[in-house]
């Protein structure tokens, strides 16, 4: 085997390994047909515990929300699709991420993610999706600042946003009413388009 073939073989082995350890996802705009997944994800107790609004949704209420907010462009919502590892031919939905409160005057918006019980929706995939959505906010929607709110009680979410480039802006005391009638603190985190 000549030197070039040995190098080519090593490169293929390395790329195959990287492909196996790097999750491949993409964001696609949400449609009305995604309603059943949105309802299932949003009503999962694990997801609700991370949401400021604890109200359960139905397919009907989700459709009303979709028409009022997503279809009008007030929200930029996407389905996170995971590419099937073995063939790379098909993809399937694992979560949703979105931008809301699109303030084009001040060039800022809020980033939100639904946690999901799908195995593929792990910290690696979440970080990739956050970075992809943040890039969309900057490059496609002209935002200067993207912010997000997380509960102080979820330090893993703070770490997740930090890995995606966010920094802590403020701690908001007694900001969110919980199911037991007590108030909880939130952290506001932000990332800036420094390009």
Secondary structure, 3 states (H helix, E strand, C coil): CCHHHHHHHHHHHHHHHHHHHCCCEEEEECCHHHHHHHHHHHHCHHHHCCCCCCCCCCHHHHHHHHHHHHCCCCCEEEEEEEECCCCCCCEEEEEEEEEEEEECCCCEEEEEECCCCCCCCCHHHHHHHHHHHHHHHHHCCCCCEEEEEEECCCHHHHHHHHHCCCEEEEEEEEEEECCCCCEEEEEEEEEECCC
